[in-house]
């Protein structure tokens, strides 16, 4: 009699344990969607030159943890003098990644629908996106070179690395 009580008790514990973890195992557990806006300091690269701008940034994480980071800002037509497109045309980089709701961290792997690879992470703890990401060219003569790098939020680059703060787009030659 005693053995059957112990086995039944253990069976109930195992059943409840499995039931509690079923949502995680089945993938049916969802997270609350997140949509955050901020600005970021973008550096765009062309050959040996780079130009800087402050862009608008939108981080959206859906209920399944799929994250989309949209970075929109001016387009440079001359990277030697960092001349923006006179028409005011803006371009958007769209990065895709996965969010971990336990660590509040998004890891990015794709940029512009696979046209570039992406690398970097953004923390969104306390609804404040913080981090840096890059898009790297996959093809052509510049394959493997960074096309764009952004620090989020704008003006907080000293948190990540010693980089001079530029308020106006300024050209600089890469080493």
N, C-alpha and C positions, 0 to 999 in steps of 0.2 A: 504494500500500500504506500509506504513511504517513498519508494522509488518512483512510482507513477506520479505522485504529487510533485516531486523534484523535476521530473522530466516534463510534466505539464507546465510547471512554473517557468522552466528554461525555454520551453516552446513559445509561451506567451511573450517572454522578453525578446526572443529572436523575432517573432512576428511583428511586434511593435517597433523594434529597431529597423527591420526591413521596410515597414510601412512609412516610417519617418524619413527614410532615405530614398524612397521610391521616386519622389518628385525630382530629386537630384539625378538619380540614375536614369530616369526616363527622359530627362531633358525638358520636362514640362514646367519646371520652376522658372519663373521669369523675374527680371529685375524691373524696377521703375525706370522708365525712359528718362534720359538726362539731355537737356539742351542748354548750353552755356555759350555766351559771346564774350569776347575780349579783343585785344589787339596783340600783334606779335611783330617782332623786329625780324624782317626777312632780309637775307642776303641772296641775291641771284647771281649766278656765275655764267660767264661766257668766255671761253678760252682762258687767257691769263688775267681777265678783268672780272671785277665784281662790283655790284651796286647794292646799296641798302635802301630799304623803305619800311615804313610802318604800315602793316596791313590789318584788315579786319579778319577776325578768326571766329569760326563757329564750330563747336564740338557738339555732335549729336550722338548719343548712344541709345540704341533701341532696346526693347524689352528682352532681346536674346543676347545682348552684350556686344552686338556688332557696332563698331564706332566709325563715324565719318567725321573727318576733320577738313573743313573748307577754309582755305586761306586765299583771300581776294585782295588784290592791290594793283598798283600801276605796272605798266609794261615799259621796259626800257628799249628804246630804238638805237641807242648808242651807248655801249658799255664803257667806252673810253672816257666819256664825259658824263655818264649816267643821265642821259637825256631821256625824260619820259615821253611817251607817245603824246603828241600835241592834241590828238582827238579826245584824250581822256580815257581811252580804251583801258579796261582792266581785265586781268586774267585771274583765273582761279586754279589753284592746285587742290586736288581732292585726294586725301589719303584715307586708306581703309585699315582698320585694325580690330583687335578684340580687347574688350574691357574685362577686368577682373573685379567684380563688385566687392570682394573681400579686401583687396589691397588698394582699391580706388585707383588703379593704374591701367592705362591703355597702351598696348604695344602695337606699333604700326609696321606693316610689311609691304603695302602696295600703294602706289601713287599714280594718279591719273589713269585709272582702270588698267593697271599693269604696264603702262607705257614707261614707267620708271619703277625702280624698287624704292621702298621707303625703309627708313631706320629711325628709331627713336621712341621715346615714351612720353606720355603726358599723364600727370597725376591730376585727378579732379576732386580730391578730398575737399570738403567744405564748399563745394561748388566754385572752386577757384582753380582753373586750369593752369598748370605749371609744368614746364618741361621744354624739350627741344626735339625737332624732327628734321630729317633731310630727305630729299628726293634725289636719287642717283640715276644717271642715264644708263640705259641697258644696251643701246645699239649705237652704231655710227662711230665716227672717229673719236668722239668723246665718251665712249662707253666706259663705265666705271668711275666717271667724274661726277661730282656733286653738281646738280643743276640749281638747287635751292636749299637753303637751310633757314629755319625760323626758330626764334626763341620766344616762348610764351610764358608770362605776359610781357608785353612791350615795356621796355625800360627796366627790366629786372635781370638783365644779362649778367650782372656782377655775381648773382647767385650761382651761376653755372660755370663761368670762366671769365678771366680778365679780358674783356673786349671793350674797346672804346665805344662810347655812346655817340651816335651820329644823329643829329636832328634833321639835317637835309641830306638827300642822296649825294654821296661823295664817291668818286671812283677810287679804287686802289688796285694795285698790281699784286697778284699773288706771287709768293716766293717761288 
